[in-house]
Amino acid sequence: MKQAHLFSLPENTIYFCSHSLGLQSKSAHLQIQQGLQEWSQSGANAWHRAKWIDLPQKIGASIAPLIGARENEVIVTDNTTLNIMKLLLSALELNSSRKVILTEKDNFPTDLYIAENVADLHNKTCKAVSAEDILNEMDENVAVILLTHVNYRSANMHDMEKINQKAKELGILTLWDLSHSVGVMPLYCSKLNVDFAVGCTYKYLNGGPGSPSFLYVNQKHHRKVKSSIHGWMGHNKPFDFSPQYQSANGVNSYLTGTPSILSMKALEGALALYEHIDLQALQHKSLLLTDYLIAQCKEHAPQLECISSSSLRGSHVGFFHYNAQAISNALIAEGVIIDYREPNLIRFGISPLVIDFEDIDKAVSILSSIMKSNHTLSEEILLLSQQ
Ligand SMILES: Cc1ncc(COP(=O)(O)O)c(C=O)c1O
């Protein structure tokens, strides 16, 4: 299952950051080169000769099986932030008599900002509650529920099936942010009757820095709702250059302006890795590896407090320590690439395509020596953290 040879990685590093920015795959590199060649050989003609114009739909169709959707339900465009906005606007249009956007207090900040933003623009209320209170807070006032499936800090995972089912019973629309789920587990958007979804492609999908986001709209809504952001690429016939806007159909209406082709090419190459991957086996390995990391840290670095659930969990693990920033800096200096999030959180992201059990052994051994040599963490490391 481990495919580390397919990625570029500096020597003597162990990469635990695929939850933030996935590694560069050789196939992504090759596709960017191909894009550069198409540009140099054809210039503007490449839009049609090299079919650049079709990439948002073509790549959307490659992402569809990763989220359990139909090919015509997914498109790749813009960033996750903007796609959340587009889909919240659509949800409010479909459920216009209802007043509330329901979300989780610990959602990723951009989700919270956009939910507040859209609520303000439309004279609605954004209600942000704790994860435990979500089911209780779902009622007939709620138009749409916006949740991130796997929490960006703790990796704790919502029970998508249960929440979706209750939402259907109450006429609430669902919008799932799948940024920390896609590419490490099977997802079932059609089967669970999810209304809308978005996600980043630069994390476990390895699409590259700033690679475009995907957006999913259940086909049952395609006739009823279109994007309320009217860009020329979302026009039914963009190359007619008509002064009157006429929306394209289905997910195509959610395109806005010119797509970033080199980023799209990188993503297209990165997704080639998923053509033969069994997502259930991938999730199985992810859970074994994260379980192993948690157990090893408990034994060899017991000062760290694991905040990730023991069962419903994504593919990263979060640990609290009062000196987490200094520990993170020391790990990175030793080639263990993790990330630090305020306040006091170290995140280990485990892509089962990149990480294996022996990588965890090596990383925990380095972590354990850092903890031992600095039980109250030395001035030296503290100084390092302030640089
Ligand atoms: C859960 C989640 N949603 C949204 C985003 C932001 O996405 P973008 O910067 O593409 O808008 C992130 C970024 O890490 C994220 O973790």
The ligand as an SDF file (V2000), in Angstrom:
LIG
                    3D

 16 16  0  0  0  0  0  0  0  0999 V2000
  -11.6240   22.0300    6.8380 C   0  0  0  0  0  0  0  0  0  0  0  0
  -11.0770   23.0940    5.9430 C   0  0  0  0  0  0  0  0  0  0  0  0
  -11.9200   23.8010    5.1810 N   0  0  0  0  0  0  0  0  0  0  0  0
  -11.4660   24.7890    4.3820 C   0  0  0  0  0  0  0  0  0  0  0  0
  -10.1230   25.1050    4.3090 C   0  0  0  0  0  0  0  0  0  0  0  0
   -9.6440   26.2620    3.4810 C   0  0  0  0  0  0  0  0  0  0  0  0
   -9.6800   25.9860    2.1320 O   0  0  0  0  0  0  0  0  0  0  0  0
   -9.2430   27.0820    1.0620 P   0  0  0  0  0  0  0  0  0  0  0  0
   -8.0370   27.7890    1.5730 O   0  0  0  0  0  0  0  0  0  0  0  0
   -8.9760   26.2760   -0.1780 O   0  0  0  0  0  0  0  0  0  0  0  0
  -10.3740   28.0170    0.8500 O   0  0  0  0  0  0  0  0  0  0  0  0
   -9.2130   24.3600    5.0840 C   0  0  0  0  0  0  0  0  0  0  0  0
   -7.7760   24.6460    5.0000 C   0  0  0  0  0  0  0  0  0  0  0  0
   -6.9300   24.0240    5.5900 O   0  0  0  0  0  0  0  0  0  0  0  0
   -9.7050   23.3430    5.9210 C   0  0  0  0  0  0  0  0  0  0  0  0
   -8.8850   22.6330    6.7110 O   0  0  0  0  0  0  0  0  0  0  0  0
  1  2  1  0
  2  3  1  0
  2 15  2  0
  3  4  2  0
  4  5  1  0
  5  6  1  0
  5 12  2  0
  6  7  1  0
  7  8  1  0
  8  9  2  0
  8 10  1  0
  8 11  1  0
 12 13  1  0
 12 15  1  0
 13 14  2  0
 15 16  1  0
M  END
$$$$
